[in-house]
Amino acid sequence: MKILVVGSGQVGFFLCDRLSREGHEVTLIDQDETAVERAQDRLNVLGVVGNGASAETLEQAGITDVDIFIAVTNMDEVNILACLIAREYQVEILIARTKNIEYTSHKAVLSKEKLGIDLLINPEDAVAEELSKLACNSKAFDVAEFADGQILFQGYRIDPESPICDLTLAELGELRGMYRFVVVAISRGKTTIIPRGEDTIQAGDRIYIFAPQRELPAINYLLQAEQIEKKPTHRAFILGGSRIGLQVAQNLEKLNFHVKLVEKDEARCYKLAELLNKTVVINAEGLDVQTLVDEGLTDADVFVAVTDNDQTNILTCLLARQHKVRRTLALVSQPELIGLASELGIDVCISPRLAAAGAILKFVRRGEIVSLTAVEDSNSEVLELVIGKNSGLLATPLNQLHFPRGAIIGAIVRGDKYEIPTGASTLAEGDRVVVFSLPEALQKVERFFA
């Protein structure tokens, strides 16, 4: 497909990288000549310097022959106007990133339907939802739900004292009678592998598993990952009163957390106090550790840092760990800082660019993809697909199908039943299949299920 991306920021660059790797013809527009040159040097894309909301620039970029138009600059109005112009050129799919709630709320005067835009994605909403889920789990650093919540995809770091440390996948498989889950990937250093029976889980590894929702308590017991929800009371500190911080506080209130939200702007504190029901709003600097300690930081189960400064988020999480906070979560926008933050001991780093990019990538996939999650440190993806009635895969055992190397089926959901598949498993019309795929296998997976 021919794809035109407007905006070479973190989301735009990530999308260009991923889509060009998959063989799509990608053109990038940006007003910053240096940014365009950088993208052309590093990626297999055509760069055009200019205003993405200009018909002249769009024609220069080949808008008349584009299948998908994606506008992800930092300005909502530019993204929307660019999509409206692209609509006049009969582009089939239009996607825009917006930060303003006025465009994405249920009461929006200019909704995506009225604008004629297929997807308006606000990454802040997705980030807040993911942070809220991860705040409730004391070990997982990555959580995603599939098949209407029946199947969970979770990432765990393996400590030297972990019960599964030094076990091979074959030995772990012998426990499947008691623990119904499958390890679909092991991330070791900068390498991610689809494990086989002889592969060993080592201390320091990050493993990714698929598991049924109802099996999670038993799996957490095995992995020594007792969930925070089981405590009679649970306390959370949130640093940053932006829209993300507000949404996280509201979500944790619903989960009966005792929440304290720290915001340095006094006027914003008064606004937050009006919008929150039970949360205690504190007017203080995030690095004013003594004030946080006086407010009960050492009793907190979770510390969530969501200011607009990556360094502040990382540093305050480290300070919270020094004061024995059980779990730390940081909003980190710069890709190069995510790995560093994890190595320093921060439990979870959430990237806004992946929240936006994951939703956008779903729109450009072939096949019956109903859900998609991007995995930050490996560029891998988790895809949920529906098997159509005309699929050539029906009723054939999986071990007889030539499934792409670098990918693995983690779960099959049929109606209200689920299965952790084996070689003898078969697919039927309407099945929902959850697949983990490394970057090099993504195109093959799409063709396999197309």
RAQUIZI-V513586 format. One record per residue. N is the residue number from 1. RES is the residue in one letter. PSI is psi in degrees with one decimal (none if undefined). NEAR is the number of other C-alpha atoms within 10 Angstrom. Layout:
# RAQUIZI-V513586
n;res;psi;near
N;RES;PSI;NEAR
N;RES;PSI;NEAR
This chain:
# RAQUIZI-V513586
n;res;psi;near
1;M;155.0;13
2;K;121.8;16
3;I;132.8;22
4;L;122.2;29
5;V;128.3;25
6;V;118.7;28
7;G;117.1;26
8;S;27.8;25
9;G;-162.6;15
10;Q;-43.1;18
11;V;-46.4;23
12;G;-43.8;24
13;F;-43.2;23
14;F;-45.4;17
15;L;-42.9;24
16;C;-42.8;26
17;D;-52.4;17
18;R;-45.6;19
19;L;-36.5;22
20;S;-34.9;17
21;R;-29.0;18
22;E;4.6;15
23;G;4.4;12
24;H;151.7;16
25;E;108.8;17
26;V;131.1;23
27;T;135.4;23
28;L;131.4;27
29;I;134.1;28
30;D;150.5;22
31;Q;-17.3;15
32;D;109.1;14
33;E;-38.4;14
34;T;-40.8;11
35;A;-39.1;19
36;V;-42.7;22
37;E;-39.8;15
38;R;-42.6;13
39;A;-40.9;20
40;Q;-34.0;16
41;D;-37.7;12
42;R;-24.9;10
43;L;163.5;17
44;N;68.8;18
45;V;158.3;21
46;L;129.0;18
47;G;140.7;24
48;V;127.2;22
49;V;123.8;18
50;G;-176.7;20
51;N;119.3;18
52;G;-12.4;29
53;A;21.2;21
54;S;127.2;15
55;A;-36.9;16
56;E;-45.1;12
57;T;-41.5;17
58;L;-38.9;22
59;E;-38.5;13
60;Q;-32.3;14
61;A;-0.7;22
62;G;36.7;13
63;I;-28.1;24
64;T;-13.8;14
65;D;23.7;15
66;V;139.5;21
67;D;-38.4;16
68;I;134.0;20
69;F;125.5;23
70;I;119.4;24
71;A;113.3;30
72;V;41.4;29
73;T;177.9;23
74;N;2.2;15
75;M;117.8;14
76;D;-46.7;18
77;E;-37.7;15
78;V;-43.3;22
79;N;-43.8;23
80;I;-45.2;25
81;L;-40.8;17
82;A;-40.9;25
83;C;-38.8;27
84;L;-39.5;17
85;I;-43.7;17
86;A;-32.9;28
87;R;-35.2;18
88;E;-20.3;10
89;Y;11.5;16
90;Q;32.2;14
91;V;135.8;18
92;E;-45.3;13
93;I;128.0;20
94;L;129.7;25
95;I;135.4;24
96;A;140.8;28
97;R;132.4;25
98;T;145.7;26
99;K;-17.7;17
100;N;127.0;13
101;I;-20.3;14
102;E;-22.9;13
103;Y;-20.8;20
104;T;-7.8;19
105;S;163.4;11
106;H;-25.8;9
107;K;17.4;10
108;A;132.9;12
109;V;-40.6;12
110;L;85.8;13
111;S;171.1;16
112;K;-31.7;19
113;E;-43.4;10
114;K;-33.0;9
115;L;-17.2;16
116;G;28.1;16
117;I;132.8;19
118;D;-37.4;15
119;L;123.4;19
120;L;112.3;25
121;I;125.4;22
122;N;106.1;20
123;P;-24.5;21
124;E;-36.7;22
125;D;-44.8;19
126;A;-38.9;17
127;V;-46.1;23
128;A;-40.5;24
129;E;-42.3;14
130;E;-41.5;17
131;L;-39.0;26
132;S;-40.4;19
133;K;-44.9;16
134;L;-24.7;23
135;A;-20.0;25
136;C;3.9;21
137;N;127.6;19
138;S;-5.0;20
139;K;-39.1;24
140;A;138.0;23
141;F;-5.5;21
142;D;130.8;21
143;V;131.8;18
144;A;146.9;18
145;E;143.5;19
146;F;163.3;25
147;A;52.4;24
148;D;36.8;7
149;G;-0.8;12
150;Q;-30.9;16
151;I;132.7;26
152;L;140.8;23
153;F;120.5;27
154;Q;147.9;19
155;G;138.0;22
156;Y;140.9;20
157;R;138.5;20
158;I;115.0;20
159;D;159.3;15
160;P;-30.0;13
161;E;2.6;9
162;S;139.1;15
163;P;-22.5;13
164;I;3.1;20
165;C;133.8;17
166;D;7.3;15
167;L;144.8;15
168;T;163.7;17
169;L;-32.4;18
170;A;-43.2;13
171;E;-38.1;15
172;L;-34.3;17
173;G;-26.9;16
174;E;-18.1;10
175;L;-0.5;11
176;R;-25.3;12
177;G;-33.6;8
178;M;-32.6;11
179;Y;110.0;19
180;R;91.0;18
181;F;166.5;26
182;V;134.4;20
183;V;114.3;22
184;V;-16.4;21
185;A;149.5;24
186;I;124.9;23
187;S;118.8;20
188;R;110.0;15
189;G;-124.5;11
190;K;11.0;8
191;T;135.2;9
192;T;129.5;19
193;I;151.1;17
194;I;109.7;18
195;P;152.0;19
196;R;177.4;13
197;G;-32.8;11
198;E;-10.2;11
199;D;142.3;16
200;T;138.5;19
201;I;124.4;22
202;Q;158.5;20
203;A;134.9;16
204;G;-12.7;16
205;D;154.0;19
206;R;117.2;20
207;I;148.6;22
208;Y;131.7;24
209;I;154.1;18
210;F;136.6;26
211;A;146.3;25
212;P;143.9;22
213;Q;-43.1;14
214;R;-16.7;13
215;E;-4.1;16
216;L;-41.2;19
217;P;-42.4;14
218;A;-38.6;15
219;I;-41.0;18
220;N;-34.8;17
221;Y;-43.6;13
222;L;-42.8;15
223;L;6.8;18
224;Q;45.8;15
225;A;58.2;18
226;E;134.5;19
227;Q;146.0;17
228;I;-28.1;19
229;E;-22.9;15
230;K;-14.1;9
231;K;145.6;10
232;P;-34.5;8
233;T;150.2;11
234;H;140.7;19
235;R;139.9;20
236;A;138.6;26
237;F;132.5;28
238;I;126.7;25
239;L;116.6;27
240;G;117.3;23
241;G;29.7;27
242;S;-175.9;16
243;R;-36.2;16
244;I;-47.9;21
245;G;-41.0;25
246;L;-46.3;21
247;Q;-40.5;20
248;V;-43.8;27
249;A;-43.7;30
250;Q;-41.2;20
251;N;-41.6;17
252;L;-29.7;22
253;E;-43.0;17
254;K;-25.2;11
255;L;11.3;13
256;N;27.5;14
257;F;147.6;23
258;H;110.1;18
259;V;136.0;23
260;K;126.9;23
261;L;127.0;26
262;V;124.3;22
263;E;133.5;23
264;K;-21.1;15
265;D;118.8;14
266;E;-41.4;12
267;A;-39.8;10
268;R;-33.8;15
269;C;-43.3;20
270;Y;-39.3;13
271;K;-43.0;12
272;L;-39.9;23
273;A;-32.8;16
274;E;-32.4;9
275;L;-19.4;12
276;L;147.9;15
277;N;-53.6;12
278;K;-9.0;16
279;T;137.0;22
280;V;120.1;17
281;V;127.2;20
282;I;126.8;23
283;N;100.9;17
284;A;161.2;18
285;E;143.3;15
286;G;-30.6;21
287;L;3.3;14
288;D;75.8;10
289;V;-38.0;16
290;Q;-39.4;10
291;T;-42.1;15
292;L;-40.4;19
293;V;-42.3;14
294;D;-29.5;9
295;E;0.5;15
296;G;23.1;14
297;L;-39.2;22
298;T;-13.6;16
299;D;0.0;16
300;A;144.9;22
301;D;-32.7;23
302;V;137.0;28
303;F;122.7;27
304;V;117.2;28
305;A;114.9;29
306;V;38.5;28
307;T;176.4;21
308;D;12.6;14
309;N;114.7;14
310;D;-44.6;18
311;Q;-39.7;16
312;T;-42.5;19
313;N;-44.0;25
314;I;-47.8;27
315;L;-43.5;18
316;T;-32.4;21
317;C;-40.5;28
318;L;-39.6;20
319;L;-37.9;14
320;A;-38.8;25
321;R;-38.0;19
322;Q;-28.2;11
323;H;25.2;15
324;K;22.5;14
325;V;134.5;21
326;R;-34.9;18
327;R;135.1;25
328;T;136.1;28
329;L;132.0;24
330;A;138.8;30
331;L;118.8;26
332;V;114.2;26
333;S;-35.3;18
334;Q;119.3;15
335;P;-38.0;15
336;E;-17.2;9
337;L;-15.2;15
338;I;-49.0;22
339;G;-39.7;16
340;L;-44.9;12
341;A;-39.7;22
342;S;-41.8;15
343;E;-28.8;11
344;L;-10.6;12
345;G;6.0;14
346;I;132.2;22
347;D;-43.7;23
348;V;132.8;23
349;C;123.5;25
350;I;133.4;22
351;S;120.0;18
352;P;-31.8;22
353;R;-36.0;23
354;L;-33.6;25
355;A;-43.4;22
356;A;-45.6;26
357;A;-38.5;23
358;G;-42.5;22
359;A;-37.5;20
360;I;-41.2;21
361;L;-33.4;17
362;K;-34.2;16
363;F;-22.0;18
364;V;6.3;16
365;R;149.5;17
366;R;168.2;13
367;G;-176.5;16
368;E;60.1;17
369;I;124.9;21
370;V;-14.1;16
371;S;151.4;19
372;L;137.8;25
373;T;129.7;23
374;A;139.3;21
375;V;119.8;18
376;E;-55.3;17
377;D;0.2;14
378;S;-2.2;14
379;N;17.4;15
380;S;171.0;22
381;E;152.7;20
382;V;123.2;24
383;L;140.1;24
384;E;123.9;23
385;L;152.9;24
386;V;132.6;22
387;I;120.3;22
388;G;166.9;18
389;K;-21.4;12
390;N;10.6;9
391;S;139.9;15
392;G;6.3;13
393;L;-4.7;19
394;L;136.3;16
395;A;12.3;12
396;T;127.2;14
397;P;142.9;14
398;L;-33.4;18
399;N;-5.7;12
400;Q;-3.0;11
401;L;146.2;12
402;H;74.5;8
403;F;139.8;16
404;P;138.8;17
405;R;144.8;13
406;G;9.6;20
407;A;157.3;24
408;I;139.0;21
409;I;121.3;21
410;G;-24.8;23
411;A;149.7;26
412;I;126.1;25
413;V;125.7;22
414;R;103.6;15
415;G;-125.0;10
416;D;13.5;7
417;K;154.5;8
418;Y;162.0;18
419;E;131.9;17
420;I;109.4;18
421;P;154.3;19
422;T;-179.0;13
423;G;-25.0;10
424;A;-7.6;10
425;S;148.1;14
426;T;162.8;18
427;L;146.1;21
428;A;161.6;17
429;E;132.1;15
430;G;-8.6;14
431;D;146.1;20
432;R;119.7;24
433;V;130.1;25
434;V;124.3;26
435;V;135.0;20
436;F;131.0;30
437;S;134.7;28
438;L;159.7;21
439;P;-41.7;16
440;E;-14.7;16
441;A;-4.2;18
442;L;-47.2;23
443;Q;-40.3;17
444;K;-37.6;17
445;V;-44.0;23
446;E;-44.5;17
447;R;-35.9;11
448;F;-39.6;16
449;F;-3.8;19
450;A;none;17
